[in-house]
């Protein structure tokens, strides 16, 4: 596993989050695919709906920090411990998705059932991007252990996002990240993501046979997203998937991240394009940033972005945002890699 690519995946997540938060919920005009947006937002300036300081991150990175801390301490995935850390984080958070908040409010009773209860209460249609945004530590930590990676991907998503589209998307993205850390090209990583959908669906079906039809439909829809990502136009401004009308939908973020991975010539070009398309810009940036960072490595992330994100809040007093839920804590997962 490449240490540069491992750090690139995790730092790419945080940088994408910090760059995108400025345009979160905005609907800027961007060029039609396959043309890339080149601005106007090109620097990590903070602001946005939460009036953040330059380089400060949101729930995407903060939840990834919870996950990474648990993996680092236990050297394996422990669902109950990860859920506990999420539950301790969310009352402090200034940015929490509604699906995540609903699950974490009752997660102490049963880590797996909390996410399922929210999914059922919302008519089996709740499929936000809140588990996909935080899942990269699993892809990095279990890069050399496909079985553990798949199990952890599904189990972590289930804590808050039980929908099979969310769980399978996490499994596919982590397979792609692991392939990239081993030196795979963008297209090979996309192929690896697609190959992971079948075993992920098989495992999910064996555990929840009553949901077989939805699980198989989820695998088919995500496979179509990967196919669209390979084309010049990923059709993210259409009636079915739209960056603005369906912001927060897991398939929008999933398809966009893989389109950038395949088409963007550099980390910087891909991330600038993602965030300047608006919508759920911080989460789209975090997910695409993790994949682009894994493919291109830490040195591909502009130094000015890296420094702004890693130095953010470090001149202030101790506190959860400066210490426990900061990108510096996230990068501790790669110590010794």
C-alpha positions as CSV (number, residue, x, y, z in Angstrom):
1,X,0.0,0.0,0.0
2,X,1.3,3.4,-0.9
3,X,1.6,5.7,2.1
4,X,1.3,8.8,-0.2
5,X,-2.0,7.4,-1.6
6,X,-3.3,6.4,1.8
7,X,-2.7,9.9,3.2
8,X,-4.1,11.3,-0.1
9,X,-7.4,9.5,0.4
10,X,-7.9,10.8,4.0
11,X,-6.5,14.3,3.4
12,X,-8.4,14.4,0.1
13,X,-11.6,13.8,2.0
14,X,-10.9,16.6,4.5
15,X,-9.8,19.1,1.8
16,X,-12.8,18.3,-0.4
17,X,-15.0,19.0,2.7
18,X,-13.3,22.2,3.5
19,X,-13.3,23.5,0.0
20,X,-16.9,22.6,-0.7
21,X,-18.5,24.0,2.5
22,X,-18.3,27.5,1.1
23,X,-20.8,26.5,-1.7
24,X,-22.9,24.1,0.3
25,X,-26.6,24.3,-0.8
26,X,-25.7,26.8,-3.6
27,X,-26.8,26.4,-7.2
28,X,-24.0,28.0,-9.3
29,X,-24.0,27.9,-13.1
30,X,-21.5,25.3,-14.3
31,X,-20.5,24.1,-17.8
32,X,-22.1,21.1,-19.2
33,X,-20.2,17.9,-18.9
34,X,-17.6,16.9,-20.0
35,X,-16.3,20.5,-19.6
36,X,-14.8,21.3,-16.3
37,X,-15.7,24.2,-14.1
38,X,-12.6,26.2,-13.3
39,X,-14.0,28.5,-10.8
40,X,-14.9,31.0,-9.4
41,X,-14.3,29.2,-6.1
42,X,-10.7,28.0,-6.1
43,X,-9.4,28.5,-2.6
44,X,-10.2,27.1,0.9
45,X,-11.8,30.2,2.3
46,X,-14.4,28.9,4.8
47,X,-17.6,30.8,5.2
48,X,-20.7,29.1,3.8
49,X,-23.9,28.4,5.7
50,X,-22.0,27.7,8.9
51,X,-19.6,30.6,8.6
52,X,-16.6,28.5,9.1
53,X,-13.0,29.6,9.4
54,X,-10.7,28.8,6.4
55,X,-9.8,25.1,6.4
56,X,-12.4,24.2,9.0
57,X,-14.2,20.9,8.2
58,X,-17.8,19.7,8.7
59,X,-19.6,16.5,9.6
60,X,-18.0,14.6,6.7
61,X,-14.5,14.7,8.2
62,X,-15.7,14.7,11.8
63,X,-17.5,11.4,11.4
64,X,-14.5,10.0,9.5
65,X,-12.4,10.9,12.5
66,X,-14.7,8.9,14.8
67,X,-14.4,5.9,12.5
68,X,-10.7,6.2,12.2
69,X,-10.2,6.6,15.9
70,X,-12.1,3.4,16.6
71,X,-10.1,1.5,13.9
72,X,-6.8,2.8,15.3
73,X,-7.7,1.8,18.9
74,X,-9.2,-1.7,18.2
75,X,-7.2,-2.6,15.1
76,X,-10.5,-4.0,13.7
77,X,-14.1,-2.8,13.0
78,X,-16.3,-2.8,16.2
79,X,-19.7,-1.6,15.2
80,X,-20.8,-0.8,18.8
81,X,-17.7,1.3,19.5
82,X,-18.0,3.2,16.2
83,X,-21.7,3.9,16.9
84,X,-20.8,5.1,20.4
85,X,-18.3,7.5,19.0
86,X,-20.8,8.9,16.5
87,X,-23.4,9.2,19.3
88,X,-20.9,11.2,21.4
89,X,-20.1,13.5,18.5
90,X,-23.6,14.5,17.2
91,X,-24.8,16.6,20.1
92,X,-21.7,18.8,19.6
93,X,-22.0,19.0,15.9
94,X,-23.1,22.1,14.0
95,X,-23.8,20.2,10.8
96,X,-25.7,16.9,10.9
97,X,-27.8,15.3,8.2
98,X,-31.4,14.6,9.2
99,X,-31.1,10.8,8.6
100,X,-27.9,10.6,10.6
101,X,-29.4,12.6,13.5
102,X,-32.5,10.5,13.6
103,X,-30.5,7.3,13.8
104,X,-28.0,8.5,16.3
105,X,-30.7,9.7,18.7
106,X,-31.5,6.1,19.4
107,X,-28.3,4.3,18.5
108,X,-27.4,3.4,22.1
109,X,-30.2,0.8,22.0
110,X,-28.9,-1.2,19.0
111,X,-26.3,0.1,16.6
112,X,-27.7,-1.9,13.6
113,X,-31.4,-1.4,14.4
114,X,-31.2,2.4,14.7
115,X,-30.4,2.9,11.0
116,X,-33.0,0.2,10.0
117,X,-35.7,1.9,12.1
118,X,-35.1,5.2,10.3
119,X,-35.1,3.5,6.9
120,X,-38.4,1.7,7.6
121,X,-40.0,4.9,9.1
122,X,-39.2,6.7,5.9
123,X,-40.8,4.2,3.6
124,X,-37.6,2.3,2.7
125,X,-36.6,5.3,0.6
126,X,-34.1,7.1,2.8
127,X,-30.8,6.9,0.9
128,X,-28.6,9.9,1.8
129,X,-24.9,10.2,1.3
130,X,-24.0,10.4,5.0
131,X,-22.3,7.0,5.3
132,X,-20.5,7.3,1.9
133,X,-19.0,10.6,3.0
134,X,-17.2,9.0,6.0
135,X,-16.3,5.6,4.8
136,X,-12.8,6.1,3.4
137,X,-11.0,5.1,6.6
138,X,-12.3,1.6,6.1
139,X,-10.9,1.5,2.5
140,X,-7.5,2.6,3.8
141,X,-7.3,0.5,7.0
142,X,-8.5,-2.7,5.3
143,X,-6.8,-2.2,2.0
144,X,-5.2,-5.6,2.2
145,X,-8.2,-7.5,3.7
146,X,-11.1,-7.6,1.2
147,X,-13.4,-9.7,3.5
148,X,-12.9,-7.4,6.5
149,X,-13.3,-4.4,4.3
150,X,-16.6,-5.6,2.9
151,X,-18.0,-6.5,6.3
152,X,-17.0,-3.2,7.8
153,X,-18.4,-1.2,4.9
154,X,-21.8,-2.6,5.2
155,X,-21.9,-2.6,9.0
156,X,-20.7,1.0,9.3
157,X,-23.3,2.3,6.8
158,X,-26.0,0.4,8.6
159,X,-25.6,2.4,11.8
160,X,-27.2,5.4,10.1
161,X,-27.9,4.6,6.5
162,X,-29.5,1.1,6.2
163,X,-30.7,1.5,2.6
164,X,-28.9,-1.1,0.4
165,X,-27.9,1.7,-2.0
166,X,-26.0,3.3,0.8
167,X,-24.4,0.1,2.1
168,X,-23.4,-1.2,-1.4
169,X,-22.1,2.2,-2.4
170,X,-19.8,2.2,0.6
171,X,-18.5,-1.3,-0.2
172,X,-17.9,-0.3,-3.9
173,X,-16.1,3.0,-3.0
174,X,-13.9,1.2,-0.5
175,X,-13.0,-1.4,-3.0
176,X,-12.0,1.3,-5.4
177,X,-9.9,3.1,-2.7
178,X,-8.1,-0.1,-1.8
179,X,-7.3,-0.7,-5.5
180,X,-6.1,2.8,-5.9
181,X,-3.8,2.5,-2.9
182,X,-2.3,-0.5,-4.6
183,X,-1.5,1.5,-7.7
184,X,-4.6,0.9,-9.8
185,X,-5.6,3.4,-12.5
186,X,-8.8,5.3,-12.3
187,X,-10.6,3.0,-14.7
188,X,-9.3,-0.1,-13.0
189,X,-10.5,1.3,-9.7
190,X,-13.9,1.9,-11.2
191,X,-13.9,-1.7,-12.5
192,X,-13.0,-3.0,-9.0
193,X,-15.9,-1.0,-7.6
194,X,-18.3,-2.6,-10.0
195,X,-16.9,-6.1,-9.2
196,X,-17.6,-5.5,-5.5
197,X,-21.3,-5.0,-6.0
198,X,-22.1,-8.6,-6.5
199,X,-20.4,-10.0,-3.4
200,X,-21.8,-7.1,-1.4
201,X,-25.3,-7.8,-2.6
202,X,-24.9,-11.5,-1.9
203,X,-23.8,-10.8,1.7
204,X,-26.5,-8.3,2.3
205,X,-29.1,-10.7,0.9
206,X,-27.9,-13.5,3.1
207,X,-28.5,-11.3,6.1
208,X,-31.8,-9.7,5.1
209,X,-33.5,-12.0,2.7
210,X,-36.8,-10.1,2.9
211,X,-35.1,-7.2,1.2
212,X,-33.7,-9.2,-1.7
213,X,-35.5,-7.3,-4.4
214,X,-34.3,-3.9,-3.1
215,X,-30.8,-5.1,-2.7
216,X,-30.6,-6.5,-6.2
217,X,-32.1,-3.2,-7.5
218,X,-29.6,-1.2,-5.6
219,X,-26.7,-3.2,-7.1
220,X,-28.1,-2.6,-10.6
221,X,-28.6,1.1,-10.0
222,X,-25.1,1.6,-8.7
223,X,-23.7,-0.4,-11.6
224,X,-25.5,1.9,-13.9
225,X,-23.9,4.9,-12.1
226,X,-20.4,3.4,-12.6
227,X,-21.2,2.9,-16.3
228,X,-22.4,6.5,-16.6
229,X,-19.2,7.7,-14.9
230,X,-17.2,6.2,-17.7
231,X,-19.1,8.3,-20.3
232,X,-18.5,11.9,-21.3
233,X,-21.8,13.0,-19.9
234,X,-22.8,11.3,-16.5
235,X,-26.3,12.8,-16.8
236,X,-26.3,14.5,-13.5
237,X,-28.5,17.3,-14.7
238,X,-31.3,15.0,-15.7
239,X,-34.8,14.1,-14.4
240,X,-33.7,11.0,-12.4
241,X,-30.4,12.3,-10.9
242,X,-29.8,16.0,-10.6
243,X,-27.0,17.7,-8.6
244,X,-29.4,20.3,-7.2
245,X,-32.8,18.7,-7.1
246,X,-31.4,15.5,-5.6
247,X,-28.7,16.9,-3.5
248,X,-27.8,14.6,-0.6
249,X,-28.8,11.5,-2.6
250,X,-26.1,8.8,-2.3
251,X,-26.2,8.0,-6.0
252,X,-25.5,11.6,-7.1
253,X,-22.4,11.7,-4.9
254,X,-21.3,8.2,-6.0
255,X,-21.7,8.8,-9.7
256,X,-20.0,12.2,-9.6
257,X,-17.0,11.0,-7.6
258,X,-16.3,8.2,-10.1
259,X,-16.9,10.5,-13.1
260,X,-14.2,12.9,-11.7
261,X,-11.9,10.0,-11.0
262,X,-12.1,8.8,-14.6
263,X,-12.1,12.2,-16.3
264,X,-10.2,14.8,-14.2
265,X,-6.6,15.2,-15.2
266,X,-5.5,16.2,-11.7
267,X,-6.8,16.2,-8.1
268,X,-7.1,20.0,-8.2
269,X,-9.1,20.1,-11.5
270,X,-11.5,17.4,-10.3
271,X,-12.2,19.0,-6.9
272,X,-12.7,22.5,-8.3
273,X,-15.2,21.1,-10.8
274,X,-17.1,19.2,-8.1
275,X,-17.5,22.0,-5.6
276,X,-18.3,24.6,-8.3
277,X,-21.3,22.6,-9.3
278,X,-22.8,23.2,-5.9
279,X,-25.6,21.2,-4.3
280,X,-24.2,19.2,-1.4
281,X,-20.8,20.6,-2.2
282,X,-19.0,19.7,0.9
283,X,-20.0,16.1,0.9
284,X,-19.6,15.7,-2.9
285,X,-16.1,17.2,-2.4
286,X,-15.3,14.9,0.5
287,X,-16.3,11.7,-1.4
288,X,-14.6,12.8,-4.7
289,X,-11.6,14.1,-2.8
290,X,-11.0,10.7,-1.1
291,X,-11.1,8.9,-4.4
292,X,-9.0,11.5,-6.2
293,X,-6.5,11.6,-3.3
294,X,-6.2,7.8,-3.4
295,X,-5.5,7.8,-7.1
296,X,-3.1,10.7,-7.3
297,X,-1.5,10.7,-3.8
298,X,-1.0,13.3,-1.2
299,X,1.6,15.4,-3.2
300,X,-1.2,16.0,-5.8
301,X,-3.2,18.0,-3.3
302,X,-2.1,21.6,-3.7
303,X,0.1,22.6,-0.8
304,X,-1.9,25.8,-0.1
305,X,-5.0,23.7,0.4
306,X,-3.2,21.1,2.6
307,X,-1.7,23.8,4.8
308,X,-4.9,25.7,5.2
309,X,-6.8,22.6,6.3
310,X,-4.1,21.1,8.6
311,X,-3.4,24.5,10.2
312,X,-7.1,25.3,10.7
313,X,-8.0,26.2,14.4
314,X,-4.5,25.2,15.6
315,X,-3.9,28.7,17.0
316,X,-7.1,28.5,19.2
317,X,-7.9,26.9,22.5
318,X,-8.2,23.2,23.0
319,X,-11.6,21.8,22.0
320,X,-13.3,19.0,19.9
321,X,-13.0,20.8,16.6
322,X,-9.3,21.7,17.1
323,X,-8.3,18.3,18.4
324,X,-10.6,15.2,18.4
325,X,-12.5,15.9,15.1
326,X,-9.7,17.6,13.2
327,X,-8.0,16.2,10.0
328,X,-4.8,15.9,11.9
329,X,-6.5,13.2,14.0
330,X,-7.8,11.5,10.9
331,X,-4.3,11.2,9.4
332,X,-3.2,9.3,12.5
333,X,-4.8,6.3,11.0
334,X,-1.9,6.2,8.4
335,X,0.9,6.4,11.0
336,X,3.5,3.9,10.1
337,X,1.9,3.1,6.7
